[in-house]
Amino acid sequence: MTTNNPIIDVMQARRSVRQYDDQTVIKRADLEKMLKTAFLAPTALNLQPIRALVIESAELRRDLATATGNTSQLMTASAVVLFVNDLENRDERKPFLPAQQTSVSTHSDIGALDAGLVAMQFMLLAKDAGYDTNPMTGFDHAAFSKILQLDSKRYQPLLLVSIGHAAQAGKLAKHKALKQLVDYR
Ligand SMILES: Cc1cc2nc3c(=O)[nH]c(=O)nc-3n(C[C@H](O)[C@H](O)[C@H](O)COP(=O)(O)O)c2cc1C
């Protein structure tokens, strides 16, 4: 059911897709447009520690698919984007949040939150542009770092997002009732 509100319509239409049309090619310029806007997402202290590694190469994706066991999704997607946390990202003018200021106090934890926001924007922009996506944490981070020749001391893999045209439509997930999710004080 569409609402004539493009933001709500895109949010309601997005579904995780795990089988793509392997003939779809996404132009790098189109991906860059989506990523540029996705990276307008807020980040803690505006430190912007998240980097995106766009994996277009079929050969690399074959190796990554073997490392995850997620063969059909990784091989049929038009691209997969690995969002990583740059642990050496620093802004000298803004010291990192001291531990007592927040219970989520580490670079890794905050990076994971930042990455989620960037990735969510990316997935909604992709849907708006007619593509489907699937976010994934279920992959072998060490194997990915090795295959992609990432400096594992510096770059922490956080979230993998596949993108393409669905060959098999995503199903509407079951969602809990709002009263189970929201409380008031
Ligand atoms: C942080 C995160 C990690 C996820 N990891 C995986 C994954 O490893 N493999 C996968 O197939 N789906 C993964 N998903 C997708 C979820 O299974 C999916 O979002 C959920 O079932 C709801 O379905 P929907 O995205 O279609 O609304 C992940 C989603 C999130 C937010």
The ligand as a MOL file (V3000), in Angstrom:
LIG
                    3D

  0  0  0     0  0            999 V3000
M  V30 BEGIN CTAB
M  V30 COUNTS 31 33 0 0 0
M  V30 BEGIN ATOM
M  V30 1 C 22.8580 -6.2320 11.4850 0
M  V30 2 C 22.1940 -7.1860 10.5180 0
M  V30 3 C 22.8400 -8.3500 10.1660 0
M  V30 4 C 22.2710 -9.2300 9.2530 0
M  V30 5 N 22.9810 -10.3300 8.8430 0
M  V30 6 C 22.4600 -11.1150 7.8850 0
M  V30 7 C 23.2280 -12.1930 7.3670 0
M  V30 8 O 24.3510 -12.4330 7.7830 0
M  V30 9 N 22.6830 -12.9560 6.3780 0
M  V30 10 C 21.4290 -12.6840 5.8700 0
M  V30 11 O 20.9990 -13.3970 4.9700 0
M  V30 12 N 20.6770 -11.6650 6.3490 0
M  V30 13 C 21.1630 -10.8780 7.3340 0
M  V30 14 N 20.4360 -9.8240 7.8140 0
M  V30 15 C 19.0880 -9.5540 7.2520 0
M  V30 16 C 17.9830 -9.9150 8.2370 0
M  V30 17 O 17.8200 -11.3050 8.2730 0
M  V30 18 C 16.7000 -9.1940 7.7900 0
M  V30 19 O 16.9150 -7.8110 7.8050 0
M  V30 20 C 15.4980 -9.5350 8.6770 0
M  V30 21 O 15.1580 -10.8970 8.5550 0
M  V30 22 C 14.2790 -8.6960 8.3360 0
M  V30 23 O 13.9460 -8.8320 6.9740 0
M  V30 24 P 13.8740 -7.5880 5.9860 0
M  V30 25 O 15.2630 -7.0050 5.8680 0
M  V30 26 O 13.3890 -8.1480 4.6860 0
M  V30 27 O 12.9270 -6.5810 6.5700 0
M  V30 28 C 20.9910 -8.9440 8.7240 0
M  V30 29 C 20.3360 -7.7840 9.1200 0
M  V30 30 C 20.9350 -6.9100 9.9930 0
M  V30 31 C 20.2130 -5.6230 10.3650 0
M  V30 END ATOM
M  V30 BEGIN BOND
M  V30 1 1 1 2
M  V30 2 1 2 3
M  V30 3 2 2 30
M  V30 4 2 3 4
M  V30 5 1 4 5
M  V30 6 1 4 28
M  V30 7 2 5 6
M  V30 8 1 6 7
M  V30 9 1 6 13
M  V30 10 2 7 8
M  V30 11 1 7 9
M  V30 12 1 9 10
M  V30 13 2 10 11
M  V30 14 1 10 12
M  V30 15 2 12 13
M  V30 16 1 13 14
M  V30 17 1 14 15
M  V30 18 1 14 28
M  V30 19 1 15 16
M  V30 20 1 16 17
M  V30 21 1 16 18
M  V30 22 1 18 19
M  V30 23 1 18 20
M  V30 24 1 20 21
M  V30 25 1 20 22
M  V30 26 1 22 23
M  V30 27 1 23 24
M  V30 28 2 24 25
M  V30 29 1 24 26
M  V30 30 1 24 27
M  V30 31 2 28 29
M  V30 32 1 29 30
M  V30 33 1 30 31
M  V30 END BOND
M  V30 END CTAB
M  END
